Amino acid sequence: MRAIKVVDYDPSWPRLFAEIRGEVAALLGSLALSIDHIGSTSVPGLAAKPKIDLDIVAISDEVLPMAIDAISAADFVFHGDRGEKRWAFTRDHDGYGFRLYLCGPANHAHRERLLFRDYLRDHPERATAYAGLKRRLAMEAHGDSDFYTGGKTEFVNETLRLATLRT
């Protein structure tokens, strides 16, 4: 198993997001309702795995097959539905990569990811705690991504609860 790498915040991440966003927007045209930067790289100052995560929201569930075909034809690896009616794609580069999630406009997981992101952006002390947890889990995981991801679940759920109370 490959070690899980959590690195300090890189100020180039917003630029990398903007570049991939532009590429995906050109690919999908009017099929895309929104393209959002999600995940830890979307929170200024937060340590993260060097992967830029994007949520692409299609204009309707009916256009999802066309959008899947367009992204698949553009040098992205298709990973299928991750169980949340979100279709995953990846593309790797030296030192960083991209993870795209495509979903319909009423996707619950997408709304939660934006809520989580925005809460961390507005609460730096919570983001700092999350960074510490991620670094510890990366060391303890010994490359086991299920262990790493599972170890974050309680923190993520608690943050979503706090964010929901705020709204």
Secondary structure by P-SEA (a helix, b strand, c coil): cccccccccccaaaaaaaaaaaaaaaacccccccccccccccccccccccbbbbbbbcccccaaaaaaaaaaaccccccccccccbbbbbccccccbbbbbbbccccaaaaaaaaaaaaaaacaaaaaaaaaaaaaaaaaacccaaaaaaaaaaaaaaaaaaaaaac
